[in-house]
Amino acid sequence: MSGADTAAVVPAESGEARSRGLTALLTTAMAFSMLQLFLLGALGPRLVDRLGVSETVLGLTTTVGFGTAAVLSPVGGRIVDRVGPRRSLVALLVLSAVALGLIGAAPGPGLLLAAVAVGGLPQALANPATNKAILASVPAPRRGAVTGTKQSGVQLGAFAAGLPLALAAGAIGWRGAVWVAAGAALLAAVWAWRALPAEAAAPGEGASGGAPRGATAGTKQPAAPTLTKQPGAASLVASVGRPGPVPWLAAFSLFLGAGIASVNTYLALFGARRLDMGPTVAGALVAVLGVAGIAGRVGWSRAATPGRAPWLPGLLAGGAVVAALLLAASDRVDPLVWVAAVTVGVFAVSGNAVSMVLVMQRSAPGRAGQDSALVAAGFFAGFAVGPPLFGLLAERGRYGGGWLLVAAEFAVAGAVALVWAVRDGRARRDGGPR
């Protein structure tokens, strides 16, 4: 091989290594952004027994955390568009560590709810920051695959909460397990600070959503007017009536999130209370869901080509309905709960990853952070609403009715997705806005 050939190969190999490192970092950030949700679900039997947390309060922890995330997501998107992905990811991981540390120190339900509210801040930053980093550093043909992989980080968090951290809780107590997670989040923050460049710009997009890197001072357009021209809520309202994906995906995500959050929060408690599982085995249900979700998010995101992606949310919601019905049936046929956990992971939790692929495919330059945040706000609002409704049924022992409620939420999500897909297909055929 000649010297020129070697010179050509080394940069390519170096670029591939950087791409793998970025993907691993973004996946880790997504895992920590929602780890508290899965920990509270996986440790639910222990929290109910040892901290005096009722089934309703367990649902309220999710409401407080994701209610905070839903309210702050539009603001979080504008922050990410302004300060860039590096600072946003570091802040995300530090705030995750703080929230986890406070959860581990909580003496009762009051401080637990306050700690979970702090955990809503990294959730609000997660999708805008990681999507912005992908647009800044990943070539367009690979963005779908990288997005699916980093979105699978959420389910990696479910696996970590359901297996290694649940096992650690048995050995060092549930507080010790949560503090271990907090320390790991701080290490990840150091990794993000050292690994990401001070500025990262997407092709055609500056670090703050402005001009491309390398633009001259005379040609660079300031980002602020574009980013602050409309507040997030007004932007969402202004989009209604057009076939663009943001308002439709936000509505789809609202109902999808309501169902997923109920499963995440109550699956382990259902296994312990109704299926007579021990706390560790019940926590393993969350781990199984997490592993299936990793595979589902990566696989479906790779399949989300521009022509196919609009139809996938409806398909995935249909599979999620089947999963919820399997959970209802497992109240009588215990082994079905494992099949149901896998099906929830493959279909329900994959819907959010495909939504984010669609956002990046359709967002205008400089809008990726805000559009991601608006869709995420719908998802987080669903997470806030779903578990308390389920908790009212769980306190009365009506888990079967709770799973049927989840099936109905998934069905509405599927209907919203299919209506938009039909409208979008018609608009594309007619040459209208997309």
PLY file of the C-alpha trace (Angstrom):
ply
format ascii 1.0
element vertex 434
property float x
property float y
property float z
element edge 433
property int vertex1
property int vertex2
end_header
0.00 0.00 0.00
1.42 3.40 -0.97
1.88 6.30 1.39
-1.02 8.11 -0.27
-3.27 5.11 0.24
-2.28 4.93 3.89
-2.99 8.59 4.35
-6.43 8.09 2.86
-7.25 5.15 5.11
-6.13 6.60 8.45
-8.47 9.63 8.42
-11.39 7.39 7.41
-10.65 5.01 10.26
-10.26 7.95 12.65
-13.60 9.38 11.51
-15.30 6.04 12.01
-13.89 5.80 15.53
-15.13 9.32 16.31
-18.57 8.40 15.00
-18.72 5.32 17.21
-17.56 7.34 20.21
-20.20 10.01 19.58
-22.92 7.38 19.24
-21.86 5.75 22.51
-21.85 9.11 24.32
-25.28 10.11 23.03
-26.68 6.69 23.92
-25.31 7.08 27.45
-26.79 10.56 27.77
-30.23 9.29 26.76
-29.94 6.47 29.28
-29.24 8.84 32.16
-31.87 11.38 31.09
-34.69 8.97 31.99
-32.94 6.55 34.35
-34.88 7.85 37.34
-38.16 6.74 35.75
-36.99 3.17 35.32
-35.34 3.09 38.74
-38.54 4.20 40.44
-40.44 1.55 38.51
-37.93 -1.25 39.09
-37.56 -0.34 42.77
-41.30 0.22 43.15
-41.91 -2.82 45.38
-39.10 -1.70 47.72
-40.27 1.92 47.76
-43.84 0.89 48.56
-42.69 -1.41 51.38
-39.83 0.62 52.90
-40.43 4.29 52.15
-44.18 4.36 52.71
-44.94 5.27 49.08
-48.45 4.33 47.98
-49.34 3.18 44.47
-50.86 6.59 43.74
-47.77 8.48 44.96
-45.59 6.16 42.87
-47.58 7.32 39.86
-47.26 10.95 40.96
-43.46 10.70 40.88
-43.73 10.16 37.15
-46.28 12.97 36.84
-44.04 15.48 38.62
-40.90 14.55 36.69
-42.42 14.47 33.26
-44.79 17.33 33.91
-41.69 19.41 34.59
-40.07 18.06 31.42
-43.15 18.80 29.31
-43.35 22.42 30.52
-39.63 23.04 30.05
-39.10 21.19 26.76
-39.89 24.13 24.42
-37.52 26.32 26.46
-34.96 23.52 26.50
-35.07 23.31 22.72
-34.31 27.02 22.35
-31.49 26.75 24.91
-29.90 23.90 22.97
-30.19 25.83 19.71
-28.40 28.75 21.40
-25.62 27.13 23.44
-24.95 24.01 21.37
-24.91 20.31 22.18
-21.71 20.15 24.25
-22.80 22.41 27.10
-26.33 21.02 26.92
-25.17 17.41 27.27
-22.86 18.22 30.17
-25.68 20.06 31.94
-28.02 17.14 31.26
-25.68 14.63 32.88
-24.85 16.81 35.89
-28.53 17.45 36.55
-29.23 13.72 36.23
-26.59 13.05 38.88
-28.10 15.68 41.19
-31.61 14.25 40.78
-30.45 10.69 41.42
-28.46 11.78 44.47
-31.51 13.51 45.92
-33.70 10.47 45.26
-31.20 8.34 47.15
-31.28 10.77 50.09
-35.07 11.20 50.21
-36.46 10.39 53.70
-40.05 10.24 52.48
-42.45 10.98 49.61
-42.10 14.79 49.85
-38.39 15.08 49.02
-38.73 12.18 46.60
-41.21 14.20 44.55
-38.94 17.26 44.67
-35.97 15.19 43.49
-38.01 13.79 40.63
-38.94 17.35 39.59
-35.22 18.14 39.28
-34.97 15.06 37.08
-37.39 16.66 34.64
-34.70 19.16 33.60
-32.35 16.67 31.89
-35.34 15.05 30.23
-36.23 18.41 28.66
-32.71 18.74 27.24
-32.18 15.15 26.09
-33.79 14.92 22.67
-32.93 18.47 21.48
-29.29 18.14 22.59
-28.66 14.69 21.16
-30.49 15.42 17.90
-28.50 18.63 17.51
-25.26 16.72 18.04
-26.23 14.24 15.34
-27.08 16.99 12.86
-23.75 18.64 13.66
-21.53 15.59 13.29
-23.20 12.74 11.39
-23.64 12.58 7.59
-27.28 12.52 6.47
-27.29 8.88 5.23
-26.26 7.62 8.69
-28.48 9.82 10.86
-31.37 7.35 11.01
-29.15 4.54 12.29
-27.37 6.77 14.82
-30.69 8.22 16.00
-32.12 4.77 16.56
-29.04 3.70 18.48
-29.00 6.78 20.72
-32.75 6.54 21.33
-32.16 2.95 22.43
-30.17 4.49 25.27
-33.47 5.13 27.03
-34.08 1.38 27.04
-30.48 0.78 28.06
-31.45 2.77 31.15
-34.41 0.42 31.64
-32.09 -2.58 31.45
-29.63 -1.02 33.90
-32.42 -0.24 36.36
-34.09 -3.60 35.99
-31.06 -5.87 36.31
-27.68 -4.58 37.60
-29.11 -1.79 39.75
-31.94 -3.99 41.02
-29.36 -6.63 41.95
-27.24 -3.92 43.61
-30.29 -2.83 45.60
-30.50 -6.34 47.01
-26.84 -6.19 48.07
-26.28 -2.58 49.20
-29.83 -1.32 49.60
-31.95 0.71 47.21
-30.36 4.00 48.31
-26.87 2.69 47.62
-27.93 1.54 44.14
-29.31 4.99 43.32
-26.12 6.69 44.54
-24.03 4.40 42.35
-26.11 5.58 39.40
-25.56 9.23 40.42
-21.79 8.75 40.48
-21.88 7.13 37.04
-23.80 10.14 35.67
-21.04 12.50 36.90
-18.40 10.38 35.17
-20.44 10.57 31.98
-20.55 14.38 32.30
-16.74 14.47 32.37
-16.68 12.21 29.31
-19.03 14.57 27.42
-16.94 17.63 28.30
-13.75 16.00 27.09
-15.13 14.22 24.03
-17.25 16.89 22.34
-15.77 19.88 20.53
-16.40 23.34 21.94
-18.55 24.12 18.91
-20.36 21.72 16.62
-22.26 22.75 13.53
-24.48 20.77 11.22
-24.12 21.16 7.47
-26.00 24.35 6.72
-26.43 25.06 10.40
-24.25 26.81 12.96
-23.60 25.63 16.48
-26.49 27.69 17.67
-28.70 27.05 14.70
-27.25 29.87 12.60
-24.91 29.91 9.63
-22.70 27.00 8.60
-19.27 26.63 10.14
-16.79 28.56 8.09
-19.21 31.27 7.00
-17.69 34.70 6.91
-18.64 37.43 9.31
-20.40 39.22 6.50
-22.57 36.25 5.52
-23.38 34.72 8.90
-26.99 35.18 9.89
-27.66 35.70 13.58
-29.52 32.79 15.14
-31.48 34.70 17.75
-34.19 36.24 15.55
-34.99 32.87 13.97
-35.03 31.02 17.26
-37.03 33.46 19.33
-39.46 34.71 16.76
-42.17 32.44 18.19
-42.42 30.78 21.58
-42.61 27.02 21.56
-46.32 26.74 22.34
-47.24 29.36 19.77
-45.09 27.61 17.19
-46.96 24.39 17.81
-50.35 26.09 17.56
-49.32 27.86 14.37
-48.47 24.51 12.80
-51.93 23.03 13.32
-53.81 22.62 10.06
-50.69 21.95 8.02
-49.63 18.38 7.24
-46.19 18.96 8.77
-45.25 16.38 11.36
-44.57 18.37 14.54
-48.11 18.90 15.93
-49.22 15.45 14.81
-46.18 13.73 16.27
-46.65 15.68 19.50
-50.25 14.40 19.76
-49.16 10.86 18.85
-46.42 11.06 21.48
-48.87 12.30 24.13
-50.97 9.12 24.01
-48.01 6.84 23.35
-46.18 8.30 26.36
-49.22 7.88 28.62
-49.26 4.16 27.91
-45.50 3.59 28.05
-45.14 5.46 31.34
-47.84 3.33 32.95
-46.04 0.16 31.86
-42.66 1.45 33.04
-44.01 2.56 36.42
-46.23 -0.37 37.31
-44.89 -3.43 35.48
-42.58 -4.51 38.33
-45.21 -3.78 40.97
-47.75 -5.77 38.95
-45.34 -8.71 38.87
-44.76 -8.52 42.62
-48.35 -7.91 43.73
-50.41 -9.94 41.25
-48.01 -12.56 39.86
-46.23 -13.33 43.17
-42.74 -12.51 41.86
-39.92 -11.49 44.18
-38.67 -7.89 43.90
-35.57 -8.85 41.88
-37.50 -11.05 39.43
-40.15 -8.36 39.07
-37.39 -5.84 38.32
-36.11 -8.20 35.63
-39.35 -7.55 33.74
-38.18 -3.96 33.28
-34.79 -5.23 32.10
-36.42 -7.50 29.51
-38.51 -4.59 28.28
-35.33 -2.53 28.03
-33.43 -5.09 25.96
-36.37 -5.53 23.59
-36.66 -1.74 23.33
-33.01 -1.41 22.33
-33.47 -3.89 19.49
-36.77 -2.31 18.46
-35.51 1.26 18.40
-32.39 0.44 16.41
-34.24 -1.78 13.95
-37.25 0.44 13.32
-35.12 3.59 13.05
-33.00 1.93 10.37
-36.22 1.04 8.55
-37.50 4.63 8.76
-36.53 5.76 5.26
-38.15 9.03 4.13
-40.81 7.23 2.10
-41.63 4.63 4.74
-41.21 6.59 8.00
-44.63 8.35 8.03
-46.43 5.01 8.18
-44.34 3.44 10.92
-45.79 5.26 13.99
-49.27 3.88 13.25
-47.87 0.38 12.73
-45.91 0.51 15.97
-48.93 1.77 17.91
-50.92 -1.19 16.61
-48.29 -3.57 17.96
-48.39 -1.68 21.25
-52.13 -2.31 21.56
-51.45 -6.05 21.24
-48.78 -5.76 23.96
-51.20 -4.07 26.37
-53.82 -6.75 25.76
-51.19 -9.40 26.52
-50.49 -7.66 29.83
-54.20 -7.78 30.65
-54.29 -11.49 29.79
-51.20 -12.21 31.91
-53.29 -11.50 35.01
-54.75 -14.97 34.33
-51.87 -16.62 32.41
-48.70 -15.58 34.23
-46.06 -16.44 31.57
-47.66 -14.03 29.10
-46.20 -11.13 31.09
-42.74 -11.90 29.67
-44.09 -11.98 26.11
-45.91 -8.74 26.81
-42.75 -7.05 28.13
-40.88 -7.98 24.94
-43.76 -6.78 22.75
-43.97 -3.43 24.57
-40.24 -2.96 23.96
-40.31 -3.90 20.28
-43.36 -1.81 19.37
-44.42 0.80 21.93
-41.07 2.21 22.99
-39.81 2.22 19.38
-42.44 4.78 18.40
-40.55 7.65 20.01
-37.35 6.81 18.12
-39.18 6.84 14.78
-40.78 10.17 15.74
-37.33 11.68 16.24
-36.16 10.33 12.87
-39.16 12.02 11.26
-38.39 15.29 13.02
-34.83 15.31 11.69
-36.00 14.39 8.20
-38.56 17.19 8.08
-37.19 20.03 10.26
-36.15 23.27 8.62
-32.53 24.40 9.15
-32.06 25.83 12.62
-35.31 24.31 13.91
-34.18 20.79 14.85
-33.74 21.56 18.54
-37.09 23.30 18.92
-39.03 20.79 16.83
-37.50 17.89 18.78
-38.43 19.64 22.01
-42.05 20.19 20.95
-42.51 16.52 20.06
-40.74 15.53 23.28
-43.07 17.85 25.22
-46.04 15.83 23.98
-44.30 12.61 24.99
-43.47 13.94 28.46
-47.01 15.26 28.93
-48.23 11.72 28.30
-45.77 10.41 30.86
-47.18 12.90 33.34
-50.83 11.97 32.74
-50.74 8.20 32.30
-49.39 6.77 35.60
-51.74 8.62 38.01
-54.74 7.31 36.08
-53.31 3.81 36.20
-52.46 4.27 39.88
-56.09 4.88 40.78
-56.93 1.47 39.34
-53.84 -0.22 40.82
-54.72 0.88 44.37
-58.02 -0.96 43.95
-56.26 -4.04 42.59
-57.74 -3.50 39.12
-54.59 -4.08 37.09
-56.55 -5.70 34.26
-58.57 -2.53 33.84
-55.35 -0.53 33.94
-53.84 -2.50 31.07
-57.04 -2.03 29.04
-56.70 1.72 29.66
-53.15 1.50 28.31
-54.43 -0.37 25.23
-56.93 2.45 24.61
-54.18 5.08 24.88
-52.05 3.22 22.35
-55.06 2.88 20.04
-55.64 6.64 20.06
-51.96 7.22 19.33
-52.22 4.88 16.34
-55.30 6.68 15.03
-53.55 10.07 15.21
-50.49 8.67 13.42
-52.51 7.10 10.62
-54.54 10.25 10.02
-51.35 12.28 9.65
-49.72 9.67 7.39
-52.72 9.78 5.04
-52.72 13.61 5.00
-48.97 13.69 4.46
-49.13 11.20 1.60
-51.87 13.22 -0.09
-49.89 16.46 0.32
-46.76 14.88 -1.15
-48.69 13.62 -4.16
-50.22 17.05 -4.68
-46.87 18.80 -4.25
-48.05 20.69 -1.16
-46.14 21.43 2.07
-44.74 18.46 3.98
0 1
1 2
2 3
3 4
4 5
5 6
6 7
7 8
8 9
9 10
10 11
11 12
12 13
13 14
14 15
15 16
16 17
17 18
18 19
19 20
20 21
21 22
22 23
23 24
24 25
25 26
26 27
27 28
28 29
29 30
30 31
31 32
32 33
33 34
34 35
35 36
36 37
37 38
38 39
39 40
40 41
41 42
42 43
43 44
44 45
45 46
46 47
47 48
48 49
49 50
50 51
51 52
52 53
53 54
54 55
55 56
56 57
57 58
58 59
59 60
60 61
61 62
62 63
63 64
64 65
65 66
66 67
67 68
68 69
69 70
70 71
71 72
72 73
73 74
74 75
75 76
76 77
77 78
78 79
79 80
80 81
81 82
82 83
83 84
84 85
85 86
86 87
87 88
88 89
89 90
90 91
91 92
92 93
93 94
94 95
95 96
96 97
97 98
98 99
99 100
100 101
101 102
102 103
103 104
104 105
105 106
106 107
107 108
108 109
109 110
110 111
111 112
112 113
113 114
114 115
115 116
116 117
117 118
118 119
119 120
120 121
121 122
122 123
123 124
124 125
125 126
126 127
127 128
128 129
129 130
130 131
131 132
132 133
133 134
134 135
135 136
136 137
137 138
138 139
139 140
140 141
141 142
142 143
143 144
144 145
145 146
146 147
147 148
148 149
149 150
150 151
151 152
152 153
153 154
154 155
155 156
156 157
157 158
158 159
159 160
160 161
161 162
162 163
163 164
164 165
165 166
166 167
167 168
168 169
169 170
170 171
171 172
172 173
173 174
174 175
175 176
176 177
177 178
178 179
179 180
180 181
181 182
182 183
183 184
184 185
185 186
186 187
187 188
188 189
189 190
190 191
191 192
192 193
193 194
194 195
195 196
196 197
197 198
198 199
199 200
200 201
201 202
202 203
203 204
204 205
205 206
206 207
207 208
208 209
209 210
210 211
211 212
212 213
213 214
214 215
215 216
216 217
217 218
218 219
219 220
220 221
221 222
222 223
223 224
224 225
225 226
226 227
227 228
228 229
229 230
230 231
231 232
232 233
233 234
234 235
235 236
236 237
237 238
238 239
239 240
240 241
241 242
242 243
243 244
244 245
245 246
246 247
247 248
248 249
249 250
250 251
251 252
252 253
253 254
254 255
255 256
256 257
257 258
258 259
259 260
260 261
261 262
262 263
263 264
264 265
265 266
266 267
267 268
268 269
269 270
270 271
271 272
272 273
273 274
274 275
275 276
276 277
277 278
278 279
279 280
280 281
281 282
282 283
283 284
284 285
285 286
286 287
287 288
288 289
289 290
290 291
291 292
292 293
293 294
294 295
295 296
296 297
297 298
298 299
299 300
300 301
301 302
302 303
303 304
304 305
305 306
306 307
307 308
308 309
309 310
310 311
311 312
312 313
313 314
314 315
315 316
316 317
317 318
318 319
319 320
320 321
321 322
322 323
323 324
324 325
325 326
326 327
327 328
328 329
329 330
330 331
331 332
332 333
333 334
334 335
335 336
336 337
337 338
338 339
339 340
340 341
341 342
342 343
343 344
344 345
345 346
346 347
347 348
348 349
349 350
350 351
351 352
352 353
353 354
354 355
355 356
356 357
357 358
358 359
359 360
360 361
361 362
362 363
363 364
364 365
365 366
366 367
367 368
368 369
369 370
370 371
371 372
372 373
373 374
374 375
375 376
376 377
377 378
378 379
379 380
380 381
381 382
382 383
383 384
384 385
385 386
386 387
387 388
388 389
389 390
390 391
391 392
392 393
393 394
394 395
395 396
396 397
397 398
398 399
399 400
400 401
401 402
402 403
403 404
404 405
405 406
406 407
407 408
408 409
409 410
410 411
411 412
412 413
413 414
414 415
415 416
416 417
417 418
418 419
419 420
420 421
421 422
422 423
423 424
424 425
425 426
426 427
427 428
428 429
429 430
430 431
431 432
432 433
